[in-house]
């Protein structure tokens, strides 16, 4: 069994309105040292395989087809045995 952690974030240059809202809220709470906020998502998958190459290929395909909008989002995959 293996775990895959997928971190999805907006590509550089894509407006992050949720990040701007969080930054504004932090400023309102007197955390003025925060100059930029980007909000993303983390997806954790349990995989019934021990083959790292297969797991990486499968999770990459999942990201390309469903988990990430590759037009505006980047993703990183971490595999844990």
N, C-alpha and C positions, 0 to 999 in steps of 0.2 A: 504494500500500500504506500502511496505517495501523496504529498500535498502540493498543490500548485497555488501560489499567491500571485494574482494579477493586479497590478496597479495601473489604472487608467487615468490619464490627465489630458486636458486640452492642450493642443499644440501651441507653441509659442506664436504669438500674434493673433490668436483667437480670443475675442473678448470673453472674459469670465465674469458675467454679471453676478453670479452667486459669490464669487470671490470678492468682488467690489462691495457687495452688501455686508459680507463678514468683516472686511477691512473697515468699513464705515462704523459698524457696530463696535468693533474693538476700539476705534478712535473715541467713540462716545463713552466708552468705559475707561478712558484715560490710558489706553495702550497706544500712545502716539508714535512709538518707535517702530511700528510695523509699517513698512513701506509698500508691500505688495502681498496679496493673498491669492492663491490659486486653489480651487477646490476640485478634488477628483474623487474617484471611488476605488475601493479595494474589493476584489472578488476572491474568495478562498474556495478551492475545489479539492475534494478528496478523490483520488484516482485509484482504481483497482489495478494497478500495474507497478512493476518495479523497474521497468525499462525506461530509463531517462530520455533516451532519444525519441521513443514513441510518445512518451508523455509530453515532451517539448513540442513535437509535431502536432499532436492532437490539440493541445492548449492553444498553440498558435492559430490553428484552423478555427477553433472556437472564437478566438478574439477577432479574427478576420471576418467571420460570418455572423457573429452575434454580440459578443461582449463589448466590442469597441466600435465606434463609428470612425473608421480610419481616415475619413476625409478631414475631420477636425480633431481627432484624438490620437494620442500615442499610448502605447502600453508597454509594460515591462513584466516579464514572467520570472518568478523565482520558484525553483523546484526544491522540495525538502523531502528527503528519503525517510 
